[in-house]
């Protein structure tokens, strides 16, 4: 059995523990360390001073990153080769997070997808400046930090221990409550299929918590059933945490499906010399951190590791290939010239040589055809429908260019949408207007935004919207803007 140090950094303190891994986890030591505010190096020195009495030497350490410090991204991406996925994910992530130059501080996990099916990707990371402060604290603490893993993945490790080796391939749907949050995840063997963090109602009410968590479990089961690789697996539901029997019973009644209970006391032992209450800690607080440390002690690879993110494999050197190809090309040209000189009166031999060369290129042409088929599949996927949020944002700006509270807002030209229908790339909506005079300006703004507008029925009544006397139906579709000077361009 090996021992590992687990560390979690919070704004005003750090939580540290030593875990011994085996059939059951054992927390050998635990402490809450006050930290000064300011630079990461000062915080790291405080950690080093507090842990000096533990005499840990160069014990391997795991950094658990709290959910509150992370930016989580759920990405839907088209089919592509697995080697291309890191570059595409990082390009998408940089739209929301300013990553560090070396790529550390952000990592991702593909939950589903391959070259033939769209990808579902979970990304987690910190801004570059925040990550540098965390690294400075770890360096100043003189700890041998080997990985930095989002804290919610500690619950995933606990779920793996609940299943055990006998049921390793069982599809399990798990849930756990910590403070006013709940973690819901699904895993099968070593593969994580889904993970979510759910905010519970502000009031500490067991019935309300069970109802909210039960709805999320029902949603998770539905998502798994609709996945393309769902197969015939029948998920088992589990609840891990305190008061497990009571909460599991309420969850089972909510989702009409058995929910098995697993208490933390059955998964984690606390050494007799460790007094969690005296340190102001609880087993629920320590459980994910302890599980991550135990996984590192067992040599298990972390699902996400901000310290060692996934990167695109470096391209192999092709200098030797190009040299051989150039030599082969020169040799071929010399041979063809010599044969042409000697057989200038033998066109049939030259034609035979050309046929042989064409046959040699046939595998390359087949490979190109396969690449073109994949590109066509991606283009088809991209062209099936519009981006819903982008379309709503663009249309709302065109229909109401000024906020209601703005003095520039023309109240007599306001439209109120009463119905929206999006089908492929067409958006049909019903709107209520003050008068007929409000309809043309709105259509003009939509056309200026590169929309094709088709007006439907206009009725001199607007039910359900007081003060709006006219109702109108419009169908719009985003089109490519006409190039300046095109003869067929229309306003």
SULCOR-V540958 format. One record per residue. PHI is phi as a letter, one per 30 degrees, with the letter a starting at -180 (none if undefined). PSI is psi as a letter, one per 20 degrees, with the letter a starting at -180 (999 if undefined). Layout:
PHI;PSI  PHI;PSI
//
This chain:
none;p  c;q  c;q  b;q  c;p  c;p  b;p  b;p  c;p  c;r  e;g  c;j  a;r  b;q  c;p  b;q  a;q  c;p  c;p  c;p  c;q  a;b  d;h  b;q  d;q  b;p  d;o  d;h  b;q  a;q  a;q  c;p  c;o  d;q  b;q  d;q  d;q  k;b  d;q  d;h  d;h  d;h  d;h  d;h  d;h  d;h  d;g  d;g  d;h  d;h  c;j  d;h  d;i  d;h  h;l  d;i  i;c  c;l  d;p  d;q  b;q  b;p  c;o  c;p  c;p  d;q  e;h  d;h  c;i  c;q  c;o  c;p  b;p  c;o  c;p  c;o  b;q  d;r  d;q  a;r  d;q  d;h  d;h  d;i  d;g  e;g  d;g  d;g  d;g  d;h  d;g  d;g  d;h  d;i  d;h  c;h  b;p  d;o  d;q  d;r  d;h  d;j  i;i  d;q  j;i  b;p  b;r  b;r  b;p  d;o  d;h  a;q  j;q  a;b  d;i  c;i  b;q  d;q  d;q  c;o  b;p  c;p  c;q  b;p  a;r  b;q  d;q  e;g  d;g  d;g  d;h  d;h  d;g  d;g  d;h  d;h  d;g  d;g  d;g  d;h  d;i  i;k  c;q  c;m  d;o  c;i  a;q  b;o  b;p  e;p  e;h  e;h  d;i  d;h  d;h  d;g  d;h  d;h  d;h  d;h  d;h  d;g  d;g  i;r  d;h  d;h  c;k  d;h  c;j  d;p  d;o  c;p  c;o  c;q  a;q  a;q  c;p  b;o  h;c  c;k  b;q  b;q  c;p  b;p  b;r  b;p  b;q  b;o  i;c  c;j  c;p  d;p  c;h  a;q  a;p  b;q  c;p  c;p  d;p  c;r  e;q  d;h  d;p  d;n  b;o  d;g  d;g  d;h  d;g  d;h  d;g  d;g  d;h  d;g  d;h  d;h  d;g  d;g  d;h  d;g  d;h  d;g  d;g  d;h  d;h  d;i  d;q  d;h  c;k  d;h  i;b  c;j  d;p  c;o  d;q  c;q  c;p  b;q  b;p  c;p  l;a  d;q  h;l  d;g  d;g  d;g  d;h  d;h  d;g  d;h  d;g  d;h  d;h  d;g  c;j  h;l  a;p  e;p  b;o  d;q  c;q  b;o  d;q  d;h  d;h  d;i  c;h  b;p  c;q  c;p  e;q  d;h  d;i  c;p  c;n  d;h  d;g  d;h  d;j  i;k  c;r  b;r  d;h  d;h  d;h  d;h  e;g  d;h  d;g  d;h  d;h  d;g  d;g  d;h  d;h  d;h  d;h  d;i  i;j  d;p  d;p  d;p  e;g  b;p  b;o  d;h  d;h  b;m  d;r  d;p  b;q  d;p  e;p  d;q  d;p  d;q  d;p  c;j  d;g  d;h  d;g  d;h  d;g  d;h  d;g  d;g  d;g  d;h  d;g  d;g  d;h  d;g  d;g  d;g  d;g  d;h  d;g  d;g  d;h  d;h  d;g  d;h  c;l  d;h  c;j  b;m  d;h  d;h  d;h  d;g  d;h  d;g  d;h  d;h  d;g  d;g  d;h  d;g  d;h  d;h  d;i  e;g  e;h  d;g  d;h  d;h  d;g  d;h  d;h  d;g  d;h  d;h  d;g  d;g  d;h  d;h  d;h  d;g  d;h  d;g  d;g  d;h  c;j  d;h  a;r  d;r  d;o  d;g  d;g  d;g  d;g  d;g  d;g  d;g  d;g  d;h  d;h  d;h  d;h  b;n  d;i  b;q  d;q  e;h  d;i  d;q  d;h  d;i  d;p  d;n  d;h  d;i  c;j  d;q  b;q  c;o  d;p  c;i  a;p  b;p  b;p  c;o  b;o  h;d  c;j  c;p  c;o  c;p  b;q  c;p  b;q  c;p  b;q  d;g  a;r  d;h  d;i  d;i  d;g  e;g  e;h  d;g  d;h  d;g  d;h  d;g  d;h  d;h  d;k  i;l  c;q  d;p  c;p  b;o  d;p  c;b  d;q  c;p  b;q  d;l  a;q  b;n  d;p  i;i  b;n  d;p  i;i  c;o  c;i  b;q  c;q  b;q  c;p  b;q  b;p  b;q  b;p  d;p  b;r  d;p  d;q  d;q  d;q  e;p  j;i  d;p  d;h  c;j  d;p  b;q  d;999
//
